[in-house]
Amino acid sequence: MAAEIVHVTSEEQLGQALKIRKEVFVEEQKVPAEEEIDEYDVVGANAHHILILDEGQAVATGRLIYYKAGTAKMQRIAVLKAYRSKGYGRILLLAMEELARELGLASSILDAQCQAEDFYAKLGYDVISSEPFYDAGILHVRMEKALS
């Protein structure tokens, strides 16, 4: 695996990220497109998008937004089906955490689909929600990790 981490700075790169998210969330998981795309899906200072490339092919993406003082919220974490279970999700999340540290943020939260809870737990995230909740029709739990 020759993964390349790309911090999205152009509309073309953002388009690659949105294409992955459309395939994973809208087509596979049947999330309504109008719920998937929001005001943070732009190149700008309020959201940071990351792409993971494999031999030039965009295979994974994630988005970091500012949640509250000192806390990043990791969102829209998606890996193309053909590239799952190959370590790309781990590389992506570690890159997102490193970016959060560079931005001076001390902790990270995310809303994990319940089927991915073990993946995030292995990377040091702890469940902080009292019970699972629905987001876009899919059960999630809120998880948190200190980044220091």
DSSP file (Angstrom, degrees, kcal/mol; ACC not computed):
  #  RESIDUE AA STRUCTURE BP1 BP2  ACC     N-H-->O    O-->H-N    N-H-->O    O-->H-N    TCO  KAPPA ALPHA  PHI   PSI    X-CA   Y-CA   Z-CA
    1    1 A M              0   0    0      0, 0.0     2,-0.5     0, 0.0    53,-0.1   0.000 360.0 360.0 360.0 124.9    0.0    0.0    0.0
    2    2 A A        -     0   0    0      2,-0.0    53,-1.0     0, 0.0     2,-0.2  -0.678 360.0-175.9-115.9  74.4    1.4    3.4   -1.0
    3    3 A A  E     -A   54   0A   0     -2,-0.5     2,-0.5    51,-0.2    51,-0.2  -0.521   9.7-161.5 -78.1 136.1   -1.0    5.7    0.6
    4    4 A E  E     -A   53   0A   0     49,-2.5    49,-2.9    -2,-0.2     2,-0.5  -0.975  10.4-143.2-117.3 130.2   -0.7    9.4    0.0
    5    5 A I  E     -A   52   0A   0     -2,-0.5     2,-0.5    47,-0.2    47,-0.2  -0.816  19.2-170.8 -94.8 125.8   -2.3   11.9    2.4
    6    6 A V  E     -A   51   0A   0     45,-2.9    45,-2.7    -2,-0.5     2,-0.7  -0.971  18.3-147.2-122.2 125.2   -3.7   15.0    0.7
    7    7 A H  E     -A   50   0A   0     -2,-0.5    43,-0.2    43,-0.2     2,-0.2  -0.827  35.8-117.9 -86.7 118.4   -5.0   18.1    2.4
    8    8 A V        +     0   0    0     41,-2.4    41,-0.4    -2,-0.7     3,-0.1  -0.377  52.5 150.6 -65.8 122.5   -7.8   19.3    0.1
    9    9 A T        +     0   0    0     -2,-0.2     2,-0.3    34,-0.1    -1,-0.2   0.375  54.6  58.8-130.1  -2.3   -7.1   22.8   -1.2
   10   10 A S  S  > S-     0   0    0      1,-0.1     4,-2.3     0, 0.0     5,-0.2  -0.886  78.8-119.3-130.4 160.9   -8.8   22.8   -4.6
   11   11 A E  H  > S+     0   0    0     -2,-0.3     4,-2.4     1,-0.2     5,-0.1   0.851 115.0  57.3 -64.0 -34.3  -12.3   22.4   -6.0
   12   12 A E  H  > S+     0   0    0      2,-0.2     4,-1.6     1,-0.2    -1,-0.2   0.933 108.6  44.8 -62.8 -45.8  -11.0   19.4   -8.0
   13   13 A Q  H  > S+     0   0    0      2,-0.2     4,-2.1     1,-0.2    -2,-0.2   0.909 111.8  52.6 -64.8 -41.5   -9.8   17.6   -4.8
   14   14 A L  H  X S+     0   0    0     -4,-2.3     4,-2.7     1,-0.2     5,-0.2   0.903 106.0  55.1 -60.7 -39.9  -13.0   18.5   -3.0
   15   15 A G  H  X S+     0   0    0     -4,-2.4     4,-2.0     1,-0.2    -1,-0.2   0.878 105.8  51.5 -59.5 -38.8  -14.9   17.0   -5.9
   16   16 A Q  H  X S+     0   0    0     -4,-1.6     4,-1.8     2,-0.2    -1,-0.2   0.911 110.7  48.7 -64.1 -42.0  -13.0   13.7   -5.5
   17   17 A A  H  X S+     0   0    0     -4,-2.1     4,-2.3     1,-0.2    -2,-0.2   0.926 111.7  48.3 -63.0 -45.5  -13.9   13.7   -1.8
   18   18 A L  H  X S+     0   0    0     -4,-2.7     4,-2.5     1,-0.2    -1,-0.2   0.840 107.5  56.6 -66.4 -32.3  -17.6   14.3   -2.5
   19   19 A K  H  X S+     0   0    0     -4,-2.0     4,-2.2    -5,-0.2    -1,-0.2   0.919 108.0  47.2 -64.3 -43.6  -17.5   11.5   -5.1
   20   20 A I  H  X S+     0   0    0     -4,-1.8     4,-2.7     1,-0.2     5,-0.2   0.940 113.0  49.0 -61.5 -47.1  -16.3    9.0   -2.5
   21   21 A R  H  X>S+     0   0    0     -4,-2.3     4,-2.7     1,-0.2     5,-1.0   0.887 109.5  52.0 -62.8 -38.9  -18.9   10.2    0.0
   22   22 A K  I  X>S+     0   0    0     -4,-2.5     5,-2.7     3,-0.2     4,-0.5   0.936 112.2  46.2 -62.0 -45.1  -21.7    9.9   -2.6
   23   23 A E  I  <>S+     0   0    0     -4,-2.2     5,-1.8     3,-0.2    -2,-0.2   0.929 122.0  35.5 -63.2 -45.4  -20.7    6.4   -3.5
   24   24 A V  I  <>S+     0   0    0     -4,-2.7     5,-1.4     3,-0.2    -2,-0.2   0.964 130.8  24.7 -76.1 -53.3  -20.4    5.3    0.2
   25   25 A F  I  <5S+     0   0    0     -4,-2.7     6,-2.6    -5,-0.2    -3,-0.2   0.937 130.2  32.6 -83.8 -47.6  -23.2    7.2    1.9
   26   26 A V  I  <<S+     0   0    0     -5,-1.0     4,-0.5    -4,-0.5    -3,-0.2   0.953 129.6  30.2 -78.3 -50.1  -25.8    8.0   -0.8
   27   27 A E  I   <S+     0   0    0     -5,-2.7    -3,-0.2    -6,-0.2    -4,-0.2   0.953 131.6  29.9 -78.1 -49.5  -25.5    4.9   -3.0
   28   28 A E  I   <S+     0   0    0     -5,-1.8    -3,-0.2    -6,-0.3    -4,-0.1   0.949 132.7  29.5 -74.9 -48.9  -24.4    2.2   -0.6
   29   29 A Q  S   <S-     0   0    0     -5,-1.4    -3,-0.2    -6,-0.1    -1,-0.2   0.451  98.6-127.2 -98.2  -0.9  -26.0    3.4    2.6
   30   30 A K        +     0   0    0     -4,-0.5    -4,-0.2     1,-0.2    -3,-0.1   0.791  45.8 164.1  62.5  32.0  -29.0    5.2    1.1
   31   31 A V        -     0   0    0     -6,-2.6    -1,-0.2    -9,-0.1     5,-0.1  -0.670  48.8-104.6 -75.2 131.5  -28.4    8.5    2.9
   32   32 A P    >>  -     0   0    0      0, 0.0     3,-1.9     0, 0.0     4,-1.2  -0.362  23.9-129.7 -58.9 133.7  -30.5   11.2    1.2
   33   33 A A  H 3> S+     0   0    0      1,-0.3     4,-1.8     2,-0.2     3,-0.4   0.841 107.3  60.0 -54.6 -36.6  -28.1   13.4   -0.9
   34   34 A E  H 34 S+     0   0    0      1,-0.2    -1,-0.3     2,-0.2    -3,-0.0   0.715 107.1  46.7 -68.9 -18.6  -29.6   16.5    0.7
   35   35 A E  H <4 S+     0   0    0     -3,-1.9    -1,-0.2     1,-0.1    -2,-0.2   0.683 109.2  55.7 -89.5 -21.2  -28.5   15.3    4.1
   36   36 A E  H  < S+     0   0    0     -4,-1.2     2,-0.4    -3,-0.4    -2,-0.2   0.895 101.4  56.9 -79.9 -41.5  -25.0   14.3    3.0
   37   37 A I     <  +     0   0    0     -4,-1.8     2,-0.2     2,-0.0    -1,-0.0  -0.765  69.0 155.0 -96.3 135.0  -23.9   17.6    1.5
   38   38 A D    >   -     0   0    0     -2,-0.4     3,-2.0     4,-0.0    -3,-0.0  -0.769  58.2 -68.9-145.2-169.4  -23.9   20.7    3.8
   39   39 A E  T 3  S+     0   0    0      1,-0.3     3,-0.0    -2,-0.2    -2,-0.0   0.641 121.9  62.6 -65.3 -15.0  -22.4   24.1    4.4
   40   40 A Y  T 3  S+     0   0    0      1,-0.2     2,-1.6     6,-0.0    -1,-0.3   0.467  74.9  96.4 -88.1  -0.9  -19.0   22.6    5.4
   41   41 A D    <   +     0   0    0     -3,-2.0     2,-0.3     2,-0.1    -1,-0.2  -0.383  67.2  91.6 -89.8  59.9  -18.5   21.1    1.9
   42   42 A V  S    S-     0   0    0     -2,-1.6     2,-0.7    -3,-0.0     5,-0.1  -0.934  85.3-102.9-140.9 161.7  -16.4   23.9    0.6
   43   43 A V  S    S+     0   0    0     -2,-0.3     2,-0.3     5,-0.1     5,-0.1  -0.833  77.1  98.4 -86.7 116.1  -12.7   24.7    0.5
   44   44 A G  B >  S-B   47   0A   0     -2,-0.7     3,-0.5     3,-0.7    -2,-0.0  -0.966  84.6 -73.0-177.5-171.8  -12.2   27.2    3.3
   45   45 A A  T 3  S+     0   0    0     -2,-0.3     3,-0.1     1,-0.2    -2,-0.0   0.636 113.6  62.2 -82.2 -15.6  -11.2   27.9    6.9
   46   46 A N  T 3  S+     0   0    0      1,-0.2    20,-0.7    19,-0.1     2,-0.3   0.594 109.9  29.9 -90.4 -10.1  -14.2   26.4    8.6
   47   47 A A  E <   -BC  44  65A   0     -3,-0.5    -3,-0.7    18,-0.2     2,-0.5  -0.997  63.1-153.0-148.7 144.5  -13.7   22.8    7.5
   48   48 A H  E     - C   0  64A   0     16,-2.8    16,-3.0    -2,-0.3     2,-0.4  -0.979  13.2-163.4-121.8 122.3  -10.7   20.7    6.5
   49   49 A H  E     - C   0  63A   0     -2,-0.5   -41,-2.4   -41,-0.4     2,-0.4  -0.823   2.5-163.3-105.3 143.6  -11.0   17.8    4.1
   50   50 A I  E     -AC   7  62A   0     12,-2.6    12,-1.7    -2,-0.4     2,-0.4  -0.978   1.7-163.1-126.9 140.6   -8.5   15.1    3.6
   51   51 A L  E     -AC   6  61A   0    -45,-2.7   -45,-2.9    -2,-0.4     2,-0.5  -0.929   9.0-149.6-116.4 145.4   -8.1   12.6    0.8
   52   52 A I  E     -AC   5  60A   0      8,-2.5     7,-3.0    -2,-0.4     8,-1.2  -0.979  17.9-161.7-111.8 125.2   -6.2    9.3    0.9
   53   53 A L  E     -AC   4  58A   0    -49,-2.9   -49,-2.5    -2,-0.5     2,-0.5  -0.851  11.6-161.9-107.1 142.6   -4.8    8.4   -2.5
   54   54 A D  E >  S-AC   3  57A   0      3,-2.8     3,-1.9    -2,-0.4   -51,-0.2  -0.961  84.4 -24.8-120.8 109.6   -3.6    4.9   -3.6
   55   55 A E  T 3  S-     0   0    0    -53,-1.0    -1,-0.1    -2,-0.5     3,-0.1   0.899 129.8 -47.5  51.7  44.2   -1.4    5.2   -6.6
   56   56 A G  T 3  S+     0   0    0      1,-0.2     2,-0.5   -52,-0.0    -1,-0.3   0.274 114.7 118.3  85.9 -11.1   -3.1    8.4   -7.6
   57   57 A Q  E <   -C   54   0A   0     -3,-1.9    -3,-2.8     1,-0.0     2,-0.5  -0.782  67.6-126.0 -93.0 126.8   -6.6    7.1   -7.0
   58   58 A A  E     +C   53   0A   0     -2,-0.5    -5,-0.2    -5,-0.2     3,-0.1  -0.602  42.1 159.4 -71.0 120.5   -8.7    8.8   -4.4
   59   59 A V  E     +     0   0A   0     -7,-3.0    21,-2.9    -2,-0.5     2,-0.3   0.565  56.1  22.0-121.4 -15.9   -9.9    5.9   -2.1
   60   60 A A  E     -CD  52  79A   0     -8,-1.2    -8,-2.5    19,-0.2     2,-0.3  -0.991  57.1-178.2-153.1 155.1  -10.9    7.5    1.2
   61   61 A T  E     +CD  51  78A   0     17,-2.5    17,-2.8    -2,-0.3     2,-0.3  -0.986   3.1 176.5-152.1 158.9  -11.9   10.9    2.6
   62   62 A G  E     -C   50   0A   0    -12,-1.7   -12,-2.6    -2,-0.3     2,-0.4  -0.974  17.3-138.8-158.0 163.9  -12.8   12.6    5.9
   63   63 A R  E     -CD  49  75A   0     12,-2.9    12,-3.5    -2,-0.3     2,-0.5  -0.989   6.6-159.0-133.2 138.0  -13.7   16.1    7.1
   64   64 A L  E     +CD  48  74A   0    -16,-3.0   -16,-2.8    -2,-0.4     2,-0.3  -0.969  15.9 174.4-116.1 128.9  -12.7   17.9   10.3
   65   65 A I  E     -CD  47  73A   0      8,-2.1     8,-2.9    -2,-0.5     2,-0.6  -0.867  40.2 -98.3-124.8 165.0  -14.7   20.8   11.6
   66   66 A Y  E     + D   0  72A   0    -20,-0.7     6,-0.2    -2,-0.3     3,-0.1  -0.741  39.0 177.0 -83.8 121.5  -14.4   22.9   14.8
   67   67 A Y  E     -     0   0A   0      4,-2.4     2,-0.3    -2,-0.6    -1,-0.2   0.932  60.0 -34.4 -91.6 -57.8  -16.8   21.5   17.3
   68   68 A K  E >  S- D   0  71A   0      3,-1.0     3,-2.9     0, 0.0    -1,-0.4  -0.909  96.2 -39.7-153.5 177.2  -16.2   23.6   20.4
   69   69 A A  T 3  S-     0   0    0      1,-0.3     3,-0.1    -2,-0.3    36,-0.0  -0.174 129.5  -3.2 -49.5 121.1  -13.1   25.2   22.1
   70   70 A G  T 3  S+     0   0    0      1,-0.2    36,-1.9    36,-0.1    37,-1.9   0.500 112.1 107.1  78.6   4.2  -10.2   22.8   21.7
   71   71 A T  E <   -De  68 107A   0     -3,-2.9    -4,-2.4    34,-0.2    -3,-1.0  -0.962  51.2-157.3-126.9 130.4  -12.2   20.0   20.1
   72   72 A A  E     -De  66 108A   0     35,-2.7    37,-2.5    -2,-0.4     2,-0.6  -0.735  11.4-145.4 -93.1 147.5  -12.3   18.7   16.5
   73   73 A K  E     -De  65 109A   0     -8,-2.9    -8,-2.1    -2,-0.3     2,-0.5  -0.971  11.1-149.4-114.1 119.0  -15.3   16.9   15.1
   74   74 A M  E     +De  64 110A   0     35,-2.7    37,-0.6    -2,-0.6     2,-0.3  -0.737  29.7 167.5 -86.6 128.6  -14.3   14.2   12.7
   75   75 A Q  E     +D   63   0A   0    -12,-3.5   -12,-2.9    -2,-0.5     3,-0.1  -0.881  42.2  25.0-138.7 166.1  -17.0   13.7   10.1
   76   76 A R  E     +     0   0A   0     -2,-0.3     2,-0.6   -14,-0.2    -1,-0.1   0.810  66.1 176.9  50.9  40.3  -17.9   12.1    6.7
   77   77 A I  E     +     0   0A   0    -15,-0.2     2,-0.4    -3,-0.1   -15,-0.2  -0.668  10.1 164.8 -78.7 118.4  -15.2    9.4    7.1
   78   78 A A  E     -D   61   0A   0    -17,-2.8   -17,-2.5    -2,-0.6     2,-0.4  -0.999  25.6-170.7-144.2 137.2  -15.6    7.1    4.1
   79   79 A V  E     -D   60   0A   0     -2,-0.4   -19,-0.2   -19,-0.2     5,-0.1  -0.996  37.4-108.2-125.3 130.6  -13.5    4.5    2.4
   80   80 A L    >   -     0   0    0    -21,-2.9     3,-2.2    -2,-0.4     4,-0.4  -0.277  32.8-115.5 -56.5 142.6  -14.4    3.0   -1.0
   81   81 A K  G >  S+     0   0    0      1,-0.3     3,-1.4     2,-0.2    -1,-0.1   0.845 113.0  55.7 -50.7 -44.5  -15.7   -0.5   -0.7
   82   82 A A  G 3  S+     0   0    0      1,-0.3    -1,-0.3     3,-0.0    -2,-0.1   0.649 110.7  47.0 -66.6 -14.0  -12.9   -2.1   -2.7
   83   83 A Y  G X >S+     0   0    0     -3,-2.2     3,-0.8   -24,-0.2     5,-0.6   0.349  83.9 118.1-111.2   4.4  -10.3   -0.5   -0.3
   84   84 A R  T < 5S+     0   0    0     -3,-1.4    -4,-0.0    -4,-0.4    -3,-0.0  -0.343  71.9  25.3 -72.4 155.2  -11.9   -1.4    3.1
   85   85 A S  T 3 5S+     0   0    0      1,-0.1    -1,-0.2    -2,-0.0    -4,-0.0   0.733  96.3  99.6  64.0  24.9  -10.0   -3.6    5.5
   86   86 A K  T < 5S-     0   0    0     -3,-0.8    -2,-0.1     0, 0.0    -1,-0.1   0.274 102.8 -97.9-120.3   7.7   -6.7   -2.6    4.0
   87   87 A G  T  >5S+     0   0    0     -4,-0.0     4,-2.2     3,-0.0     5,-0.2   0.391  91.0 116.8  95.7  -3.3   -5.7    0.1    6.5
   88   88 A Y  H  ><S+     0   0    0     -5,-0.6     4,-2.6     1,-0.2     5,-0.2   0.878  74.7  53.4 -68.6 -36.6   -6.9    3.2    4.7
   89   89 A G  H  > S+     0   0    0      2,-0.2     4,-2.6    -6,-0.2    -1,-0.2   0.908 110.3  48.0 -62.6 -41.6   -9.4    4.1    7.3
   90   90 A R  H  > S+     0   0    0      2,-0.2     4,-2.5     1,-0.2     5,-0.2   0.931 112.1  48.6 -64.4 -46.5   -6.8    4.0   10.0
   91   91 A I  H  X S+     0   0    0     -4,-2.2     4,-2.2     1,-0.2    -2,-0.2   0.919 112.5  50.2 -58.6 -44.2   -4.4    6.1    7.9
   92   92 A L  H  X S+     0   0    0     -4,-2.6     4,-2.3     2,-0.2    -2,-0.2   0.946 112.1  44.9 -60.3 -51.2   -7.2    8.6    7.3
   93   93 A L  H  X S+     0   0    0     -4,-2.6     4,-2.5     1,-0.2    -1,-0.2   0.900 112.6  51.1 -65.6 -40.4   -8.2    9.0   10.9
   94   94 A L  H  X S+     0   0    0     -4,-2.5     4,-2.2     1,-0.2    -1,-0.2   0.888 110.8  49.7 -63.2 -37.8   -4.6    9.3   12.1
   95   95 A A  H  X S+     0   0    0     -4,-2.2     4,-2.2    -5,-0.2    -2,-0.2   0.889 110.6  50.0 -66.1 -39.3   -4.0   12.0    9.5
   96   96 A M  H  X S+     0   0    0     -4,-2.3     4,-2.2     2,-0.2    -2,-0.2   0.900 110.7  49.5 -65.5 -40.6   -7.1   13.8   10.6
   97   97 A E  H  X S+     0   0    0     -4,-2.5     4,-2.3     2,-0.2    -2,-0.2   0.905 109.7  51.2 -65.2 -41.0   -6.0   13.6   14.3
   98   98 A E  H  X S+     0   0    0     -4,-2.2     4,-2.4     1,-0.2    -2,-0.2   0.907 109.5  50.4 -62.7 -41.4   -2.5   14.9   13.3
   99   99 A L  H  X S+     0   0    0     -4,-2.2     4,-1.8     2,-0.2    -1,-0.2   0.917 108.0  53.1 -61.3 -43.4   -4.2   17.9   11.5
  100  100 A A  H  <>S+     0   0    0     -4,-2.2     5,-2.7     1,-0.2    -2,-0.2   0.911 109.2  49.1 -58.8 -43.0   -6.3   18.6   14.6
  101  101 A R  H ><5S+     0   0    0     -4,-2.3     3,-1.9     1,-0.2    -1,-0.2   0.924 108.7  52.8 -61.8 -43.7   -3.1   18.7   16.7
  102  102 A E  H 3<5S+     0   0    0     -4,-2.4    -1,-0.2     1,-0.3    -2,-0.2   0.824 106.3  54.3 -60.9 -30.9   -1.5   21.1   14.2
  103  103 A L  T 3<5S-     0   0    0     -4,-1.8    -1,-0.3    -5,-0.2    -2,-0.2   0.435 123.3-108.3 -82.3   0.1   -4.6   23.3   14.5
  104  104 A G  T < 5 +     0   0    0     -3,-1.9     2,-0.3     1,-0.3    -3,-0.2   0.664  68.6 148.1  83.8  17.8   -4.1   23.3   18.3
  105  105 A L      < -     0   0    0     -5,-2.7    -1,-0.3    -6,-0.2   -34,-0.2  -0.681  34.1-162.5 -91.3 141.4   -7.0   21.1   19.2
  106  106 A A        +     0   0    0    -36,-1.9    41,-3.5    -2,-0.3    42,-0.7   0.638  66.9  26.1 -99.6 -17.4   -6.7   18.9   22.2
  107  107 A S  E     -eF  71 146A   0    -37,-1.9   -35,-2.7    39,-0.3     2,-0.4  -0.950  60.3-145.3-145.8 166.1   -9.5   16.4   21.7
  108  108 A S  E     -eF  72 145A   0     37,-2.7    37,-2.3    -2,-0.3     2,-0.3  -0.990  11.2-173.7-133.2 137.0  -11.6   14.7   18.9
  109  109 A I  E     +eF  73 144A   0    -37,-2.5   -35,-2.7    -2,-0.4     2,-0.3  -0.922   7.5 173.2-123.7 158.2  -15.2   13.6   18.8
  110  110 A L  E     -eF  74 143A   0     33,-2.2    33,-3.0    -2,-0.3     2,-0.8  -0.983  34.1-124.8-156.2 156.0  -17.0   11.7   16.2
  111  111 A D  E     - F   0 142A   0    -37,-0.6     2,-0.4    -2,-0.3    31,-0.2  -0.904  37.1-160.7-104.6 104.3  -20.4   10.1   15.6
  112  112 A A  E     - F   0 141A   0     29,-2.7    29,-2.2    -2,-0.8     2,-0.2  -0.678  21.5-117.5 -91.9 135.1  -19.6    6.5   14.7
  113  113 A Q  E >   - F   0 140A   0     -2,-0.4     3,-2.6    27,-0.2     4,-0.4  -0.501  33.3-119.4 -60.5 138.5  -22.0    4.2   12.9
  114  114 A C  G >  S+     0   0    0     25,-2.4     3,-1.3     1,-0.3     4,-0.4   0.838 113.7  60.3 -54.7 -35.5  -22.5    1.4   15.4
  115  115 A Q  G 3  S+     0   0    0     24,-0.3    -1,-0.3     1,-0.3     4,-0.2   0.688 109.2  44.5 -66.7 -15.8  -21.1   -1.1   12.9
  116  116 A A  G <> S+     0   0    0     -3,-2.6     4,-1.8     1,-0.1     3,-0.3   0.334  81.4 103.6-107.0   5.4  -17.8    0.8   13.0
  117  117 A E  H <> S+     0   0    0     -3,-1.3     4,-2.5    -4,-0.4     5,-0.2   0.894  79.7  51.3 -56.9 -43.9  -17.6    1.3   16.8
  118  118 A D  H  > S+     0   0    0     -4,-0.4     4,-2.2     1,-0.2    -1,-0.2   0.882 105.7  56.5 -62.6 -38.2  -15.0   -1.4   17.2
  119  119 A F  H  > S+     0   0    0     -3,-0.3     4,-0.6     1,-0.2    -1,-0.2   0.943 112.1  41.3 -56.7 -49.7  -12.8    0.2   14.5
  120  120 A Y  H ><>S+     0   0    0     -4,-1.8     5,-2.1     1,-0.2     3,-0.8   0.868 110.5  57.4 -69.8 -36.1  -12.8    3.6   16.4
  121  121 A A  H ><5S+     0   0    0     -4,-2.5     3,-1.9     1,-0.3    -1,-0.2   0.895 101.7  56.2 -60.3 -39.7  -12.3    1.9   19.8
  122  122 A K  H 3<5S+     0   0    0     -4,-2.2    -1,-0.3     1,-0.3    -2,-0.2   0.746 105.0  53.7 -64.3 -21.9   -9.1    0.2   18.5
  123  123 A L  T <<5S-     0   0    0     -3,-0.8    -1,-0.3    -4,-0.6    -2,-0.2   0.219 131.4 -91.4 -98.2  13.7   -7.8    3.7   17.7
  124  124 A G  T < 5S+     0   0    0     -3,-1.9     2,-0.3     1,-0.3    22,-0.3   0.557  77.9 140.9  96.2   9.0   -8.5    5.0   21.2
  125  125 A Y      < -     0   0    0     -5,-2.1     2,-0.4    -8,-0.1    -1,-0.3  -0.666  33.5-156.9 -87.8 141.1  -12.0    6.4   21.0
  126  126 A D  E     -G  144   0A   0     18,-2.6    18,-2.4    -2,-0.3     2,-0.3  -0.926  23.3-111.7-116.3 141.2  -14.4    5.9   23.9
  127  127 A V  E     +G  143   0A   0     -2,-0.4    16,-0.3    16,-0.2   -10,-0.0  -0.524  36.2 170.5 -69.2 131.0  -18.2    6.0   23.7
  128  128 A I        +     0   0    0     14,-3.0     2,-0.2    -2,-0.3    15,-0.2   0.457  46.3  96.8-120.2  -7.1  -19.6    9.0   25.5
  129  129 A S  S    S-     0   0    0     13,-1.3     4,-0.0     1,-0.1    -2,-0.0  -0.610  73.1-133.8 -82.3 147.1  -23.2    8.9   24.4
  130  130 A S  S    S-     0   0    0     -2,-0.2    -1,-0.1     1,-0.2    -3,-0.0   0.791  84.1  -4.2 -72.5 -26.7  -25.6    7.3   26.9
  131  131 A E  S    S-     0   0    0      9,-0.0    11,-0.2    -3,-0.0    -1,-0.2  -0.982  89.2 -78.9-158.0 160.9  -27.3    5.3   24.1
  132  132 A P        -     0   0    0      0, 0.0     2,-0.3     0, 0.0     9,-0.2  -0.257  46.2-166.0 -62.4 152.6  -27.2    4.9   20.3
  133  133 A F  E     -H  140   0A   0      7,-2.5     7,-3.2     5,-0.1     2,-0.4  -0.937  20.6-107.0-137.8 159.2  -29.0    7.5   18.2
  134  134 A Y  E     +H  139   0A   0     -2,-0.3     2,-0.4     5,-0.2     5,-0.2  -0.730  30.5 174.5 -92.0 135.4  -30.1    7.8   14.6
  135  135 A D  E >  S-H  138   0A   0      3,-2.2     3,-1.8    -2,-0.4    -2,-0.0  -0.975  80.2 -11.6-135.3 123.6  -28.4   10.0   12.2
  136  136 A A  T 3  S-     0   0    0     -2,-0.4     3,-0.1     1,-0.3  -101,-0.0   0.832 129.8 -57.7  53.4  34.7  -29.6    9.8    8.5
  137  137 A G  T 3  S+     0   0    0      1,-0.2     2,-0.4  -106,-0.1    -1,-0.3   0.562 116.9 110.1  78.5   8.5  -31.5    6.7    9.5
  138  138 A I  E <  S- H   0 135A   0     -3,-1.8    -3,-2.2    -5,-0.0    -1,-0.2  -0.957  73.0-113.4-121.0 134.5  -28.4    4.9   10.7
  139  139 A L  E     + H   0 134A   0     -2,-0.4   -25,-2.4    -5,-0.2   -24,-0.3  -0.446  43.4 174.2 -67.8 134.3  -27.6    4.0   14.4
  140  140 A H  E     -FH 113 133A   0     -7,-3.2    -7,-2.5   -27,-0.3     2,-0.3  -0.882  23.6-152.1-133.2 162.3  -24.6    5.9   15.8
  141  141 A V  E     -F  112   0A   0    -29,-2.2   -29,-2.7    -2,-0.3     2,-0.4  -0.983  25.5-120.9-130.3 147.0  -22.7    6.4   19.0
  142  142 A R  E     -F  111   0A   0     -2,-0.3   -14,-3.0   -31,-0.2   -13,-1.3  -0.729  34.8-173.8 -86.6 136.2  -20.8    9.5   20.0
  143  143 A M  E     -FG 110 127A   0    -33,-3.0   -33,-2.2    -2,-0.4     2,-0.3  -0.920   6.9-163.6-131.6 154.9  -17.1    8.8   20.7
  144  144 A E  E     -FG 109 126A   0    -18,-2.4   -18,-2.6    -2,-0.3     2,-0.3  -0.968   6.5-175.2-140.6 152.9  -14.2   10.9   22.0
  145  145 A K  E     -F  108   0A   0    -37,-2.3   -37,-2.7    -2,-0.3     2,-0.3  -0.983  26.1-126.4-148.1 135.2  -10.4   10.8   22.2
  146  146 A A  E     -F  107   0A   0     -2,-0.3   -39,-0.3   -22,-0.3   -40,-0.1  -0.648  17.0-160.5 -75.9 138.2   -7.9   13.0   23.8
  147  147 A L              0   0    0    -41,-3.5   -40,-0.2    -2,-0.3    -1,-0.1   0.450 360.0 360.0-101.6  -1.6   -5.2   14.0   21.3
  148  148 A S              0   0    0    -42,-0.7    -1,-0.2   -47,-0.0   -41,-0.1   0.477 360.0 360.0 -84.9 360.0   -2.5   15.1   23.7
